[in-house]
Amino acid sequence: MPDEGSTRRMFLQAAVAAGVGWAAADLSEVEHALALAAQQTAKGTAAAFTVLSPGEAAVVEAATARILPAVDGRPGAREAGVVHFVDRALATFNQGGRKAYRDGVKDLNRRAARRWKGTADFAALTIEQQDLVLRDIEKTPFFQALRFDTLVGTFALPTWGGNRDHAGWRLIGLDHQPVFQPPFGYYDADANRRG
């Protein structure tokens, strides 16, 4: 089991691998991406992809669903709409990650076809086969970026395009409330008594 320092380093490496575009993003571009992603993931809206082709989107969705799968009725990355978050990020503030995603998807498809003859692409594999392929690449920068984006897309504000219907928040037991009422916690107990 990795120690805390090792885990922190792994997280930081994954954050860097996810793209410098996150840190250098123009806030107006991020806001635009959030608005577009929210439109795409709204119930009843046919979700079109801006950057990812339908084939690439299927591979990204399959891979993110293996990184954070739905288990025992609890939602995972697929249910949270992470692929839409990734597409919007690549269309706007993470444009620098496009090549890494395109190359990563091609690599997954090549590995799938090489290992299982006659396989069209990674998304066509069984869950067990997908897990084997992902284990082969889990140390690559592409996988680190994909894992980071999966987590962000699952747990971020739904306006970012992922966390559809607050699926990620429900996964960790957070109830979405438009307004939070006091008492918030021990840290503001004195302020609450004064007020």
MDTraj code that builds the backbone (N, CA, C; nanometers):
import mdtraj as md
import numpy as np

residues = "MET PRO ASP GLU GLY SER THR ARG ARG MET PHE LEU GLN ALA ALA VAL ALA ALA GLY VAL GLY TRP ALA ALA ALA ASP LEU SER GLU VAL GLU HIS ALA LEU ALA LEU ALA ALA GLN GLN THR ALA LYS GLY THR ALA ALA ALA PHE THR VAL LEU SER PRO GLY GLU ALA ALA VAL VAL GLU ALA ALA THR ALA ARG ILE LEU PRO ALA VAL ASP GLY ARG PRO GLY ALA ARG GLU ALA GLY VAL VAL HIS PHE VAL ASP ARG ALA LEU ALA THR PHE ASN GLN GLY GLY ARG LYS ALA TYR ARG ASP GLY VAL LYS ASP LEU ASN ARG ARG ALA ALA ARG ARG TRP LYS GLY THR ALA ASP PHE ALA ALA LEU THR ILE GLU GLN GLN ASP LEU VAL LEU ARG ASP ILE GLU LYS THR PRO PHE PHE GLN ALA LEU ARG PHE ASP THR LEU VAL GLY THR PHE ALA LEU PRO THR TRP GLY GLY ASN ARG ASP HIS ALA GLY TRP ARG LEU ILE GLY LEU ASP HIS GLN PRO VAL PHE GLN PRO PRO PHE GLY TYR TYR ASP ALA ASP ALA ASN ARG ARG GLY".split()
xyz = np.array([
    [0.0848, -0.1179, 0.0000],
    [0.0000, 0.0000, 0.0000],
    [0.0890, 0.1237, 0.0000],
    [0.0634, 0.2195, -0.0907],
    [0.1479, 0.3375, -0.0976],
    [0.1305, 0.4254, 0.0256],
    [0.2403, 0.4932, 0.0668],
    [0.2292, 0.5830, 0.1806],
    [0.1645, 0.7136, 0.1365],
    [0.1328, 0.7989, 0.2346],
    [0.0615, 0.9235, 0.2055],
    [0.1394, 1.0141, 0.1109],
    [0.2709, 1.0229, 0.1296],
    [0.3541, 1.1061, 0.0423],
    [0.3529, 1.0558, -0.1005],
    [0.3601, 0.9234, -0.1154],
    [0.3576, 0.8639, -0.2490],
    [0.2237, 0.8896, -0.3159],
    [0.1152, 0.8766, -0.2405],
    [-0.0178, 0.9007, -0.2943],
    [-0.0316, 1.0465, -0.3379],
    [0.0195, 1.1371, -0.2565],
    [0.0131, 1.2798, -0.2904],
    [0.0919, 1.3082, -0.4180],
    [0.2110, 1.2489, -0.4296],
    [0.2913, 1.2683, -0.5507],
    [0.2185, 1.2138, -0.6728],
    [0.1562, 1.0965, -0.6582],
    [0.0821, 1.0375, -0.7699],
    [-0.0323, 1.1290, -0.8123],
    [-0.1020, 1.1876, -0.7122],
    [-0.2119, 1.2779, -0.7443],
    [-0.1606, 1.4010, -0.8173],
    [-0.0524, 1.4586, -0.7672],
    [0.0029, 1.5776, -0.8314],
    [0.0510, 1.5479, -0.9730],
    [0.1120, 1.4314, -0.9936],
    [0.1542, 1.3936, -1.1281],
    [0.0337, 1.3794, -1.2200],
    [-0.0746, 1.3228, -1.1671],
    [-0.1961, 1.3081, -1.2473],
    [-0.2542, 1.4442, -1.2810],
    [-0.2493, 1.5358, -1.1864],
    [-0.3020, 1.6701, -1.2107],
    [-0.2227, 1.7401, -1.3200],
    [-0.0905, 1.7253, -1.3166],
    [-0.0066, 1.7848, -1.4203],
    [-0.0353, 1.7183, -1.5543],
    [-0.0505, 1.5864, -1.5535],
    [-0.0767, 1.5128, -1.6773],
    [-0.2108, 1.5512, -1.7387],
    [-0.3041, 1.5971, -1.6566],
    [-0.4360, 1.6351, -1.7066],
    [-0.4297, 1.7594, -1.7940],
    [-0.3205, 1.8300, -1.7880],
    [-0.3025, 1.9423, -1.8793],
    [-0.2838, 2.0745, -1.8092],
    [-0.1891, 2.1475, -1.8573],
    [-0.1622, 2.2802, -1.8045],
    [-0.2771, 2.3738, -1.8414],
    [-0.3534, 2.3359, -1.9411],
    [-0.4663, 2.4179, -1.9839],
    [-0.5623, 2.4477, -1.8707],
    [-0.5734, 2.3583, -1.7757],
    [-0.6609, 2.3823, -1.6610],
    [-0.6158, 2.5057, -1.5850],
    [-0.4879, 2.5135, -1.5557],
    [-0.4369, 2.6228, -1.4739],
    [-0.4337, 2.7540, -1.5508],
    [-0.4096, 2.7465, -1.6799],
    [-0.3952, 2.8672, -1.7605],
    [-0.5239, 2.9058, -1.8324],
    [-0.6320, 2.8395, -1.8007],
    [-0.7564, 2.8613, -1.8736],
    [-0.8113, 3.0022, -1.8508],
    [-0.8640, 3.0587, -1.9553],
    [-0.9347, 3.1855, -1.9470],
    [-1.0693, 3.1562, -1.8802],
    [-1.1021, 3.2297, -1.7741],
    [-1.2245, 3.2013, -1.6993],
    [-1.3498, 3.2146, -1.7849],
    [-1.3477, 3.3038, -1.8820],
    [-1.4645, 3.3156, -1.9687],
    [-1.4816, 3.1897, -2.0530],
    [-1.3694, 3.1287, -2.0948],
    [-1.3766, 3.0036, -2.1700],
    [-1.4308, 2.8911, -2.0826],
    [-1.3876, 2.8879, -1.9574],
    [-1.4367, 2.7857, -1.8653],
    [-1.5870, 2.8025, -1.8448],
    [-1.6318, 2.9254, -1.8230],
    [-1.7747, 2.9506, -1.8049],
    [-1.8541, 2.9094, -1.9292],
    [-1.8000, 2.9388, -2.0470],
    [-1.8654, 2.8997, -2.1718],
    [-1.8747, 2.7472, -2.1807],
    [-1.7665, 2.6798, -2.1439],
    [-1.7658, 2.5334, -2.1463],
    [-1.8692, 2.4775, -2.0501],
    [-1.8792, 2.5381, -1.9349],
    [-1.9756, 2.4908, -1.8360],
    [-2.1184, 2.5051, -1.8869],
    [-2.1471, 2.6183, -1.9471],
    [-2.2814, 2.6407, -1.9988],
    [-2.3152, 2.5422, -2.1104],
    [-2.2210, 2.5217, -2.2027],
    [-2.2454, 2.4276, -2.3123],
    [-2.2621, 2.2852, -2.2611],
    [-2.1796, 2.2467, -2.1654],
    [-2.1878, 2.1117, -2.1119],
    [-2.3194, 2.0897, -2.0395],
    [-2.3650, 2.1895, -1.9671],
    [-2.4925, 2.1770, -1.8968],
    [-2.6063, 2.1572, -1.9962],
    [-2.6022, 2.2293, -2.1085],
    [-2.7041, 2.2120, -2.2115],
    [-2.7020, 2.0699, -2.2675],
    [-2.5821, 2.0174, -2.2909],
    [-2.5688, 1.8850, -2.3524],
    [-2.6142, 1.7745, -2.2593],
    [-2.5960, 1.7929, -2.1298],
    [-2.6280, 1.6848, -2.0378],
    [-2.7657, 1.7001, -1.9747],
    [-2.8375, 1.8053, -2.0108],
    [-2.9716, 1.8239, -1.9568],
    [-3.0598, 1.7074, -2.0008],
    [-3.1527, 1.6712, -1.9164],
    [-3.2420, 1.5598, -1.9508],
    [-3.3181, 1.5909, -2.0786],
    [-3.3283, 1.4918, -2.1620],
    [-3.4036, 1.5053, -2.2849],
    [-3.3265, 1.5692, -2.3986],
    [-3.2076, 1.6166, -2.3732],
    [-3.1277, 1.6792, -2.4788],
    [-3.0426, 1.5731, -2.5475],
    [-3.0485, 1.5690, -2.6797],
    [-2.9614, 1.4787, -2.7529],
    [-2.8194, 1.5328, -2.7418],
    [-2.7321, 1.4527, -2.6875],
    [-2.5961, 1.4980, -2.6624],
    [-2.5102, 1.4809, -2.7865],
    [-2.4671, 1.5927, -2.8409],
    [-2.3747, 1.5914, -2.9537],
    [-2.2364, 1.6247, -2.9001],
    [-2.1354, 1.5689, -2.9610],
    [-1.9998, 1.5947, -2.9167],
    [-1.9365, 1.6995, -3.0058],
    [-1.8559, 1.7846, -2.9455],
    [-1.7916, 1.8935, -3.0164],
    [-1.6559, 1.8526, -3.0706],
    [-1.5751, 1.7859, -2.9891],
    [-1.4386, 1.7492, -3.0265],
    [-1.4293, 1.5996, -3.0557],
    [-1.4816, 1.5194, -2.9685],
    [-1.4723, 1.3743, -2.9840],
    [-1.5651, 1.3250, -3.0938],
    [-1.5154, 1.2361, -3.1766],
    [-1.6023, 1.1699, -3.2735],
    [-1.6887, 1.0706, -3.1960],
    [-1.7969, 1.0209, -3.2543],
    [-1.8780, 0.9219, -3.1832],
    [-1.7959, 0.7990, -3.1398],
    [-1.7030, 0.7551, -3.2253],
    [-1.6179, 0.6413, -3.1901],
    [-1.5245, 0.6730, -3.0748],
    [-1.4634, 0.7914, -3.0787],
    [-1.3751, 0.8326, -2.9684],
    [-1.4538, 0.8477, -2.8395],
    [-1.5723, 0.9059, -2.8495],
    [-1.6566, 0.9239, -2.7306],
    [-1.6934, 0.7894, -2.6694],
    [-1.7228, 0.6904, -2.7537],
    [-1.7574, 0.5570, -2.7023],
    [-1.6393, 0.4966, -2.6265],
    [-1.5181, 0.5151, -2.6777],
    [-1.3990, 0.4617, -2.6112],
    [-1.3740, 0.5355, -2.4800],
    [-1.3836, 0.6691, -2.4816],
    [-1.3627, 0.7470, -2.3592],
    [-1.4682, 0.7102, -2.2553],
    [-1.5922, 0.6971, -2.2982],
    [-1.6983, 0.6611, -2.2044],
    [-1.6740, 0.5220, -2.1448],
    [-1.6346, 0.4263, -2.2284],
    [-1.6075, 0.2906, -2.1787],
    [-1.4907, 0.2914, -2.0799],
    [-1.3856, 0.3662, -2.1109],
    [-1.2682, 0.3702, -2.0231],
    [-1.3004, 0.4383, -1.8911],
    [-1.3725, 0.5503, -1.8958],
    [-1.4067, 0.6187, -1.7711],
    [-1.5013, 0.5341, -1.6867],
    [-1.5865, 0.4565, -1.7529],
    [-1.6779, 0.3691, -1.6797],
    [-1.6040, 0.2550, -1.6095],
    [-1.4848, 0.2214, -1.6569],
    [-1.4035, 0.1194, -1.5894],
    [-1.3204, 0.1823, -1.4782],
    [-1.2846, 0.3087, -1.4930],
    [-1.2104, 0.3779, -1.3880],
    [-1.3003, 0.4012, -1.2675],
    [-1.4236, 0.4432, -1.2922],
    [-1.5208, 0.4648, -1.1856],
    [-1.6518, 0.3980, -1.2272],
    [-1.6615, 0.2670, -1.2039],
    [-1.7795, 0.1931, -1.2491],
    [-1.9003, 0.2119, -1.1575],
    [-2.0163, 0.1875, -1.2128],
    [-2.1380, 0.1818, -1.1320],
    [-2.1362, 0.0482, -1.0571],
    [-2.1600, 0.0521, -0.9270],
    [-2.1542, -0.0682, -0.8456],
    [-2.2746, -0.0720, -0.7521],
    [-2.3414, -0.1853, -0.7469],
    [-2.4535, -0.2073, -0.6540],
    [-2.5574, -0.0958, -0.6607],
    [-2.5918, -0.0531, -0.7808],
    [-2.6930, 0.0500, -0.7972],
    [-2.6438, 0.1913, -0.7765],
    [-2.5173, 0.2074, -0.7398],
    [-2.4603, 0.3410, -0.7237],
    [-2.4053, 0.3858, -0.8582],
    [-2.4212, 0.5134, -0.8917],
    [-2.3771, 0.5617, -1.0229],
    [-2.2263, 0.5653, -1.0354],
    [-2.1806, 0.5567, -1.1590],
    [-2.0392, 0.5688, -1.1901],
    [-2.0188, 0.6795, -1.2913],
    [-1.9042, 0.6774, -1.3574],
    [-1.8688, 0.7832, -1.4525],
    [-1.9659, 0.7889, -1.5706],
    [-2.0118, 0.6741, -1.6178],
    [-2.1058, 0.6737, -1.7317],
    [-2.2352, 0.7452, -1.6926],
    [-2.2883, 0.7104, -1.5758],
    [-2.4138, 0.7696, -1.5305],
    [-2.3979, 0.9192, -1.5011],
    [-2.2781, 0.9593, -1.4627],
    [-2.2513, 1.1007, -1.4335],
    [-2.2250, 1.1819, -1.5596],
    [-2.2155, 1.1175, -1.6760],
    [-2.1942, 1.1895, -1.8017],
    [-2.0540, 1.2455, -1.8173],
    [-1.9555, 1.1762, -1.7629],
    [-1.8176, 1.2256, -1.7662],
    [-1.7685, 1.2491, -1.9083],
    [-1.8104, 1.1686, -2.0038],
    [-1.7639, 1.1860, -2.1417],
    [-1.8011, 1.3245, -2.1949],
    [-1.9139, 1.3788, -2.1510],
    [-1.9549, 1.5132, -2.1945],
    [-1.8658, 1.6199, -2.1310],
    [-1.8286, 1.5973, -2.0066],
    [-1.7347, 1.6882, -1.9401],
    [-1.6014, 1.6889, -2.0149],
    [-1.5512, 1.5707, -2.0482],
    [-1.4226, 1.5601, -2.1193],
    [-1.4315, 1.6311, -2.2544],
    [-1.5392, 1.6083, -2.3275],
    [-1.5555, 1.6706, -2.4589],
    [-1.5576, 1.8226, -2.4477],
    [-1.6306, 1.8755, -2.3531],
    [-1.6381, 2.0212, -2.3364],
    [-1.5045, 2.0786, -2.2926],
    [-1.4352, 2.0081, -2.2058],
    [-1.3032, 2.0550, -2.1628],
    [-1.2083, 2.0611, -2.2825],
    [-1.2110, 1.9570, -2.3664],
    [-1.1241, 1.9540, -2.4841],
    [-1.1639, 2.0596, -2.5874],
    [-1.2900, 2.0978, -2.5873],
    [-1.3382, 2.1996, -2.6816],
    [-1.3021, 2.3404, -2.6370],
    [-1.2760, 2.3584, -2.5093],
    [-1.2568, 2.4941, -2.4586],
    [-1.1247, 2.5073, -2.3836],
    [-1.1280, 2.4970, -2.2531],
    [-1.0116, 2.5322, -2.1727],
    [-0.9022, 2.4270, -2.1681],
    [-0.9263, 2.3072, -2.2160],
    [-0.8214, 2.2044, -2.2190],
    [-0.7923, 2.1617, -2.3631],
    [-0.7899, 2.2565, -2.4536],
    [-0.7626, 2.2250, -2.5937],
    [-0.6265, 2.1592, -2.6121],
    [-0.5334, 2.1895, -2.5241],
    [-0.4007, 2.1292, -2.5311],
    [-0.4023, 1.9791, -2.5073],
    [-0.5095, 1.9263, -2.4514],
    [-0.5201, 1.7833, -2.4251],
    [-0.5777, 1.7020, -2.5400],
    [-0.6174, 1.7688, -2.6481],
    [-0.6802, 1.6979, -2.7602],
    [-0.5903, 1.5892, -2.8188],
    [-0.4657, 1.6231, -2.8464],
    [-0.3745, 1.5258, -2.9079],
    [-0.3550, 1.4062, -2.8151],
    [-0.3382, 1.4317, -2.6878],
    [-0.3191, 1.3220, -2.5925],
    [-0.4403, 1.2292, -2.5912],
    [-0.5588, 1.2865, -2.5963],
    [-0.6802, 1.2039, -2.5990],
    [-0.6916, 1.1266, -2.7297],
    [-0.6679, 1.1936, -2.8412],
    [-0.6777, 1.1249, -2.9706],
    [-0.5775, 1.0104, -2.9787],
    [-0.4528, 1.0381, -2.9390],
    [-0.3494, 0.9343, -2.9412],
    [-0.3815, 0.8232, -2.8416],
    [-0.4329, 0.8602, -2.7249],
    [-0.4679, 0.7614, -2.6230],
    [-0.5796, 0.6685, -2.6678],
    [-0.6804, 0.7248, -2.7322],
    [-0.7920, 0.6435, -2.7831],
    [-0.7419, 0.5494, -2.8923],
    [-0.6581, 0.6009, -2.9828],
    [-0.6019, 0.5155, -3.0887],
    [-0.5206, 0.4011, -3.0279],
    [-0.4434, 0.4331, -2.9252],
    [-0.3624, 0.3309, -2.8588],
    [-0.4511, 0.2235, -2.7948],
    [-0.5577, 0.2640, -2.7287],
    [-0.6502, 0.1660, -2.6691],
    [-0.7107, 0.0765, -2.7770],
    [-0.7509, 0.1367, -2.8879],
    [-0.8091, 0.0581, -2.9972],
    [-0.7067, -0.0383, -3.0577],
    [-0.5812, 0.0078, -3.0768],
    [-0.4753, -0.0797, -3.1293],
    [-0.4500, -0.1974, -3.0347],
    [-0.4408, -0.1674, -2.9062],
    [-0.4163, -0.2740, -2.8080],
    [-0.5296, -0.3757, -2.8073],
    [-0.6520, -0.3266, -2.8175],
    [-0.7680, -0.4162, -2.8194],
    [-0.7652, -0.5054, -2.9436],
    [-0.7395, -0.4471, -3.0594],
    [-0.7376, -0.5227, -3.1845],
    [-0.6217, -0.6214, -3.1886],
    [-0.5078, -0.5826, -3.1317],
    [-0.3904, -0.6709, -3.1313],
    [-0.4132, -0.7908, -3.0384],
    [-0.4745, -0.7657, -2.9266],
    [-0.4917, -0.8716, -2.8259],
    [-0.6085, -0.9646, -2.8582],
    [-0.7174, -0.9093, -2.9143],
    [-0.8347, -0.9889, -2.9476],
    [-0.8673, -0.9645, -3.0942],
    [-0.8211, -1.0532, -3.1780],
    [-0.8389, -1.0399, -3.3236],
    [-0.9871, -1.0247, -3.3575],
    [-1.0137, -0.9353, -3.4511],
    [-1.1508, -0.9130, -3.4949],
    [-1.2265, -0.8117, -3.4108],
    [-1.1633, -0.7576, -3.3085],
    [-1.2284, -0.6571, -3.2244],
    [-1.2235, -0.5223, -3.2948],
    [-1.3363, -0.4568, -3.3013],
    [-1.3434, -0.3272, -3.3699],
    [-1.2712, -0.2175, -3.2919],
    [-1.2963, -0.2113, -3.1623],
    [-1.2331, -0.1080, -3.0808],
    [-1.2444, -0.1433, -2.9323],
    [-1.1838, -0.0610, -2.8490],
    [-1.1815, -0.0827, -2.7048],
    [-1.3226, -0.0912, -2.6464],
    [-1.4133, -0.0078, -2.6944],
    [-1.5492, -0.0055, -2.6414],
    [-1.6239, -0.1365, -2.6663],
    [-1.5818, -0.2129, -2.7676],
    [-1.6485, -0.3390, -2.8006],
    [-1.6037, -0.4552, -2.7121],
    [-1.5001, -0.4349, -2.6327],
    [-1.4497, -0.5416, -2.5455],
    [-1.5425, -0.5663, -2.4276],
    [-1.5291, -0.6832, -2.3686],
    [-1.6014, -0.7103, -2.2445],
    [-1.5378, -0.6272, -2.1325],
    [-1.6063, -0.6167, -2.0229],
    [-1.5543, -0.5410, -1.9088],
    [-1.4209, -0.5980, -1.8626],
    [-1.4111, -0.7284, -1.8561],
    [-1.2870, -0.7925, -1.8118],
    [-1.1724, -0.7618, -1.9080],
    [-1.2010, -0.7651, -2.0370],
    [-1.0986, -0.7346, -2.1368],
    [-1.0564, -0.5878, -2.1290],
    [-1.1530, -0.4985, -2.1101],
    [-1.1211, -0.3566, -2.0946],
    [-1.0293, -0.3350, -1.9750],
    [-1.0580, -0.4032, -1.8647],
    [-0.9739, -0.3895, -1.7456],
    [-0.8305, -0.4336, -1.7727],
    [-0.8139, -0.5406, -1.8486],
    [-0.6793, -0.5876, -1.8822],
    [-0.6023, -0.4841, -1.9637],
    [-0.6690, -0.4237, -2.0608],
    [-0.6036, -0.3223, -2.1440],
    [-0.5691, -0.1998, -2.0597],
    [-0.6606, -0.1574, -1.9755],
    [-0.6341, -0.0393, -1.8927],
    [-0.5209, -0.0640, -1.7938],
    [-0.5094, -0.1851, -1.7429],
    [-0.3966, -0.2159, -1.6537],
    [-0.2628, -0.2011, -1.7267],
    [-0.2631, -0.2323, -1.8555],
    [-0.1403, -0.2195, -1.9352],
    [-0.0956, -0.0743, -1.9507],
    [-0.1889, 0.0204, -1.9422],
    [-0.1535, 0.1608, -1.9666],
    [-0.1632, 0.2483, -1.8418],
    [-0.1877, 0.1897, -1.7265],
    [-0.2175, 0.2724, -1.6093],
    [-0.1029, 0.3622, -1.5631],
    [0.0169, 0.3437, -1.6115],
    [0.1294, 0.4305, -1.5757],
    [0.1546, 0.5388, -1.6807],
    [0.0751, 0.5410, -1.7872],
    [0.0968, 0.6370, -1.8949],
    [0.0353, 0.7731, -1.8618],
    [0.0893, 0.8790, -1.9198],
    [0.0293, 1.0114, -1.8982],
    [-0.1168, 1.0180, -1.9437],
    [-0.1508, 0.9476, -2.0524],
    [-0.2901, 0.9488, -2.0980],
    [-0.3821, 0.8907, -1.9925],
    [-0.3461, 0.7779, -1.9354],
    [-0.4324, 0.7180, -1.8337],
    [-0.4434, 0.8098, -1.7126],
    [-0.3324, 0.8703, -1.6727],
    [-0.3353, 0.9612, -1.5575],
    [-0.4297, 1.0786, -1.5849],
    [-0.4249, 1.1348, -1.7051],
    [-0.5146, 1.2448, -1.7417],
    [-0.6590, 1.1975, -1.7446],
    [-0.6819, 1.0799, -1.8009],
    [-0.8160, 1.0244, -1.8094],
    [-0.8729, 0.9994, -1.6698],
    [-0.7915, 0.9459, -1.5811],
    [-0.8367, 0.9216, -1.4435],
    [-0.8692, 1.0534, -1.3730],
    [-0.7813, 1.1509, -1.3887],
    [-0.8049, 1.2813, -1.3272],
    [-0.9351, 1.3422, -1.3799],
    [-0.9537, 1.3414, -1.5117],
    [-1.0741, 1.3982, -1.5712],
    [-1.1992, 1.3206, -1.5309],
    [-1.1857, 1.1903, -1.5107],
    [-1.2984, 1.1093, -1.4653],
    [-1.3435, 1.1542, -1.3275],
    [-1.2493, 1.1735, -1.2388],
    [-1.2835, 1.2164, -1.1033],
    [-1.3410, 1.3567, -1.1027],
    [-1.2783, 1.4475, -1.1753],
    [-1.3284, 1.5848, -1.1798],
    [-1.4671, 1.5869, -1.2422],
    [-1.4852, 1.5172, -1.3529],
    [-1.6142, 1.5156, -1.4212],
    [-1.7248, 1.4504, -1.3405],
    [-1.6898, 1.3602, -1.2526],
    [-1.7906, 1.2936, -1.1699],
    [-1.8320, 1.3786, -1.0512],
    [-1.7382, 1.4477, -0.9903],
    [-1.7676, 1.5151, -0.8636],
    [-1.7761, 1.6669, -0.8718],
    [-1.7468, 1.7260, -0.9863],
    [-1.7521, 1.8717, -0.9993],
    [-1.8971, 1.9198, -1.0043],
    [-1.9133, 2.0495, -1.0072],
    [-2.0471, 2.1047, -1.0232],
    [-2.1089, 2.0519, -1.1518],
    [-2.2373, 2.0184, -1.1498],
    [-2.3012, 1.9660, -1.2704],
    [-2.2941, 2.0614, -1.3898],
    [-2.2807, 2.1895, -1.3659],
    [-2.2719, 2.2839, -1.4769],
    [-2.1463, 2.2641, -1.5590],
    [-2.0525, 2.1846, -1.5106],
    [-1.9304, 2.1568, -1.5853],
    [-1.9529, 2.0488, -1.6903],
    [-2.0679, 1.9846, -1.6896],
    [-2.0980, 1.8847, -1.7911],
    [-2.1020, 1.7436, -1.7395],
    [-2.0339, 1.7155, -1.6313],
    [-2.0404, 1.5839, -1.5684],
    [-2.1349, 1.5915, -1.4497],
    [-2.1217, 1.4955, -1.3598],
    [-2.2046, 1.4911, -1.2391],
    [-2.3524, 1.5107, -1.2735],
    [-2.3959, 1.4468, -1.3807],
    [-2.5338, 1.4578, -1.4289],
    [-2.6318, 1.4185, -1.3176],
    [-2.7301, 1.5006, -1.2987],
    [-2.8325, 1.4781, -1.1957],
    [-2.7711, 1.4577, -1.0574],
    [-2.6545, 1.5185, -1.0355],
    [-2.5830, 1.5108, -0.9070],
    [-2.5458, 1.3666, -0.8715],
    [-2.5219, 1.2843, -0.9727],
    [-2.4898, 1.1429, -0.9506],
    [-2.3632, 1.1252, -0.8676],
    [-2.2601, 1.2042, -0.8953],
    [-2.1356, 1.1948, -0.8191],
    [-2.1550, 1.2339, -0.6742],
    [-2.2319, 1.3375, -0.6524],
    [-2.2564, 1.3820, -0.5154],
    [-2.3351, 1.2774, -0.4381],
    [-2.4338, 1.2157, -0.5036],
    [-2.5094, 1.1091, -0.4357],
    [-2.4175, 0.9925, -0.4005],
    [-2.3198, 0.9683, -0.4858],
    [-2.2251, 0.8596, -0.4637],
    [-2.1499, 0.8779, -0.3326],
    [-2.1168, 1.0009, -0.2976],
    [-2.0429, 1.0258, -0.1733],
    [-2.1336, 1.0714, -0.0596],
    [-2.2661, 1.0663, -0.0816],
    [-2.3606, 1.0975, 0.0246],
    [-2.3892, 1.2445, 0.0436],
    [-2.3562, 1.3268, -0.0538],
    [-2.3825, 1.4701, -0.0436],
    [-2.5186, 1.4990, -0.1040],
    [-2.6064, 1.5557, -0.0241],
    [-2.7382, 1.5938, -0.0734],
    [-2.7305, 1.7320, -0.1348],
    [-2.7759, 1.7430, -0.2598],
    [-2.7768, 1.8737, -0.3247],
    [-2.8860, 1.9578, -0.2608],
    [-2.8472, 2.0751, -0.2127],
    [-2.9422, 2.1692, -0.1549],
    [-2.9141, 2.3059, -0.2155],
    [-3.0161, 2.3696, -0.2721],
    [-2.9926, 2.5024, -0.3278],
    [-2.9463, 2.6029, -0.2218],
    [-2.9912, 2.5837, -0.0967],
    [-2.9541, 2.6724, 0.0130],
    [-2.9215, 2.5862, 0.1328],
    [-2.8136, 2.6198, 0.2008],
    [-2.7766, 2.5481, 0.3220],
    [-2.8141, 2.6341, 0.4421],
    [-2.8801, 2.5737, 0.5399],
    [-2.9261, 2.6438, 0.6581],
    [-2.8352, 2.6156, 0.7764],
    [-2.8238, 2.7132, 0.8706],
    [-2.7444, 2.6878, 0.9902],
    [-2.8137, 2.5827, 1.0762],
    [-2.7461, 2.5128, 1.1613],
    [-2.6047, 2.5305, 1.1917],
    [-2.5192, 2.4570, 1.0897],
    [-2.4148, 2.5244, 1.0432],
    [-2.3260, 2.4655, 0.9449],
    [-2.2295, 2.3678, 1.0096],
    [-2.1833, 2.3965, 1.1297],
    [-2.0876, 2.3082, 1.1951],
    [-2.0301, 2.3713, 1.3195],
    [-1.9432, 2.2980, 1.3846],
    [-1.8854, 2.3438, 1.5108],
    [-1.8075, 2.4733, 1.4948],
    [-1.7498, 2.4955, 1.3800],
    [-1.6619, 2.6095, 1.3583],
    [-1.7356, 2.7428, 1.3614],
    [-1.8661, 2.7427, 1.3389],
    [-1.9396, 2.8686, 1.3399],
    [-2.0457, 2.8721, 1.4497],
    [-2.0333, 2.7855, 1.5485],
    [-2.1318, 2.7795, 1.6560],
    [-2.1401, 2.9119, 1.7310],
    [-2.0263, 2.9760, 1.7592],
    [-2.0263, 3.1036, 1.8306],
    [-2.0967, 3.2109, 1.7501],
    [-2.0731, 3.2187, 1.6218],
    [-2.1370, 3.3184, 1.5361],
    [-2.2874, 3.2965, 1.5341],
    [-2.3300, 3.1738, 1.5374],
    [-2.4726, 3.1401, 1.5356],
    [-2.5387, 3.1856, 1.6649],
    [-2.4700, 3.1747, 1.7782],
    [-2.5271, 3.2160, 1.9077],
    [-2.5356, 3.3673, 1.9173],
    [-2.4407, 3.4371, 1.8590],
    [-2.4389, 3.5833, 1.8646],
    [-2.5488, 3.6437, 1.7794],
    [-2.5809, 3.5757, 1.6701],
    [-2.6681, 3.6308, 1.5684],
    [-2.8077, 3.6369, 1.6059],
])
top = md.Topology()
chain = top.add_chain()
for i, resn in enumerate(residues, 1):
    res = top.add_residue(resn, chain, resSeq=i)
    for name in ("N", "CA", "C"):
        top.add_atom(name, md.element.get_by_symbol(name[0]), res)
traj = md.Trajectory(xyz[None], top)
